[in-house]
Amino acid sequence: MILFKILSNIYMDIFLLVVSFLIMIVGIIGSVIPVLPGPLSSWLGLFIFSNISDVEVQSKTLIFCLIVALIIFVFDYIIPIYTSKKFGASKYGIIGASIGTLIGLFLPPFGIILGALLGAISGELLLNKNFEKSIKAATGVFIGLIISGFTKALISIVFLVIYINLFLNNLSNLF
């Protein structure tokens, strides 16, 4: 009975290790593909890793990474709106970009970007019929999406480095 319990713990630890690593990879992919929450997925990978038997992860590290992931999650929505406004987008352009983004969710992998761009152009054309201004607003949306994606990718890679560091520090505890 004791042997069974020890073996089941070992198998569960291996399962958690594999799942945590796969979720870290999903987090990095999610930074590029807007449908998946990149940094939040990466944080989940860190959290799952911290629940492996005999693995030592400071709660401060998990809390700090969670706060960073949540801030990036919020900024992911704010940055494209901010850059759109800086490039002269009106309320109609921003609403159009939002609707286009939602429609684009169903057309991966580039549907979100194309949806946001076409939505911003359509919204601006509905308001003022000025194609040049519409293109400028769409440029702001595009720049915002690029900045947001780069930031998410950077944070997810930092989380992966933290994960690898924790793995190496706990290697003797794992095997």
Steps between C-alpha positions, in 0.01 A plus 500: 500500500783740585674417171179580310472838674864584420458398136175696465673811638787456254261459207298804611817707529608397149153580371506845665849566365396415143174698525674804650759501220234462230302788648816714499532427125130583450571831677772590252282398205214699655714810489503480122153356440255739665240234585713353779588702811881491483639622832206365701557155349870527578418593858271198523795285391709649782217440746456136397877449525493641854252228601738212423608309812829618650527797261582826672357817345467814704146630519640850439616386157157362412317808628733739317467304174120490538486877548718554193286258295178677605644843418608377156155344450335839564756692291436258214161666460604856585807537274320455164228747607763751615704477180182521293405825669854634452463435127169685489246219531151604600259312721364333183846381400565352842158331508560370147841365603343329803226339290756397240714344770206298631412379151868427436506259795323251275756536220835404654789560484492841332128570533537712809754734345316524168167532679630786715649679199192459279273588793690823570490597132128418475416694816687807383345481153154487657573814698675730258544318167868596499707203384834662588392565859365145518835356394678717757267374776553140388876560514460599864309179569770295326783668692311443824457132421871466417608676822258292702613173338868584549441583867308176558771297326774666704323436830421139404865440413606653833256263673655210307846606619366509858349154444829358371686659791254349749528164324879504520496613864260216588656234277635300793153506661329377184702193409 
